[in-house]
Amino acid sequence: MDNYIQRDLLSRGVDVKAMAAPGTRKMTNVDAVVSYSDTWRWDLVMYLKSLDMSIFDASSGSLLISGHWENSALHGFQDPAGVINQVMDEMFSKMGWTKPDKVGEAAH
């Protein structure tokens, strides 16, 4: 999940600096901290049951935005990268950010 999240952020033009310990909300030298909680279940193969994501202001530790996704009772075997992209799209949209046309462009 870490790699999927990192790739999604990079595709949005967001620099990823470092991995933080679980529960971290404040850090120096970054603008925001991304946190997530994922739940997996087994049914022939592992599948993603739910995903919660949060973005915190790195200076204050204040929550900027959160997102949630949950598989249905008659679950599917969704691609985790696609789920992350969907949740991030909703979160970034609520913050007024758009995905750049090319990696490296400003994302707002």
Secondary structure, 3 states (H helix, E strand, C coil): CHHHHHHHHHHCCCCCCCCCCCCCCCCCCCCEEEEEEEEEEECCCEEEEEEEEEEEECCCCCEEEEEEEECCCCCCCCCHHHHHHHHHHHHHHHCCCCCCCCCCCCCC
